[in-house]
Amino acid sequence: MELPSTKPYLLRAIWEWCCDNGFTPYIAVQVDERTRVPREFVRDDQIVLNLGRTATNKLQIGNEYVEFQARFGGVARDLSIPVGQVTAIYARENGAGMAFEVDPAGDAALTLEGSPDGEPPTDPAPIRPEAGRPKLQRIK
């Protein structure tokens, strides 16, 4: 039996931790054809988005998609990001967060029974950056 992905649960937990501690949650996204974001802000098929309460409207971090409204240049836009395309969530202020592998097939990011290649899953760990810019490590 295939277990559901833990990734959306981890995204929600880190988002809540950021907000509860006065930090601004940001997500990094690998943009693909299913990702609905303002393309003019995409660089090298990637975009970083502010998921803070004051920057978003109608935020839903679901099991399949992260969906919300945000203003870009004063214009409200609807965004939809497949959870599998989120590569990191972290606090803007200190870079603490978690990085993920891109999961284009929508398969589990982490499972309790191991990864698809038979190796045991990598335990997620908080990430502490060097001074300044966030330095995130990928987990499977």
N, C-alpha and C positions, 0 to 999 in steps of 0.2 A: 504494500500500500504506500503510495506516494504521499508524503507529508506536505502540508502547505508550507510555503516559504516563511521564514522568520523575518525576512527583510522588512516588510511593512510594519511589523511590530517593533522592530528596532528603530525604524525611522520615527515612529510615533513616540517612542520612549525618549530618544535623544532630543526630539523637538520639544517635548514637555519639560525635560531637564533644562534645556536652554532657557525656555520661557520662565520657568519657576525660579531660575537663578539670575534673571535680569540680563541674559545674553541674547544675541540676535542669531536665530538659526538660519544657516545658509545651506542650500543643497547645490552640489555639482552634478551636472547632467550630461551624458553622452547623447547627443541629439541624433535621432533617426527619423524615418518617414512617419512614424506613429506619434512623435513628440510634437505637441502643439505649443510653440513658444514664438515670441517675436523673432523672426529669422534675422533681422538686422542687428541683433545683439549676439548672434551665434558666431563664435570664433573657433576655427579648427574643429568643427562639429561638436563644440562644447559650449555650455552656458552655465553661469552661476547665478542662482536666484535667492533673494531674500524671502524667507518664509515667516518672518516676524509678524506678530498680530497686527501691528500698525501698517505693514506693507501689503497685507493680503486681505481679501474679502472672500467669504464663503470657502475657506480652506477645508479640504477633505483629504486626509491621508488614508486612502482606502487600501485594500489588499492588492488591487490591480493598478490603480492610478493615483497620482497626486494631482488634485484639481483645485484651482482657485482663480480668483480675479486679482489683477494687479494693474497699476498705472505705469505706463511707459510714456514719457514725454507728455504727461497730463491726460493721456487717453487710456480708458479702462480696456483691458484685454482679458479674454478667457484663456487660461493655460491648462494643459493636460499633459502630464508626464507619466509614461509607463514606469511603474516601480522598478522594473528590471533595468531601466536606463539610468537610475540614480547611482552615481559613483561615490558620493560622499554626503554626509550631513555633519555639520560642525558649527561651533560657536564662532562668530566673526571676531569677537574680542580676544579670544585666546587660542583658537584653533582646535580646542578639545572636541572630539567627535569620533566618527567611525567612517571607514572607507569600505567600498564593496566592489566586487567584480561586476562588470556589465553582464546582464542576464537577458539577452535578446529573446530567448525562447520563453521567458516567463517562468522558468523552472525555479526551484527552491534555491535561495542564496545560501542558506545554511540548513542542514537537517540534523536531527538527532542521531540518525543512523549512518551518517557519513556522506561523502560527496559522490557524484556520479562515477568517478574513477576508482571508487573503492577505498580511498584514503579517508581517515577519520576527519571530521570537520575541524576547521580552525576556530578556536574560541575567539569571539570578539573581545577586543580590549580597548580601553580608552586610549586615545591618541593625544600625545602632548607634543606640540611643535617646538622647533627651535625658536629663538626669539624672532618676532616679526611674523612672517608669512607662515600659514599653516603647512605642516609637513605631514601628509597623511600616508598611511600604509594600507595596502590592499589586503583584504581577507577573502577567503573563498567561502 
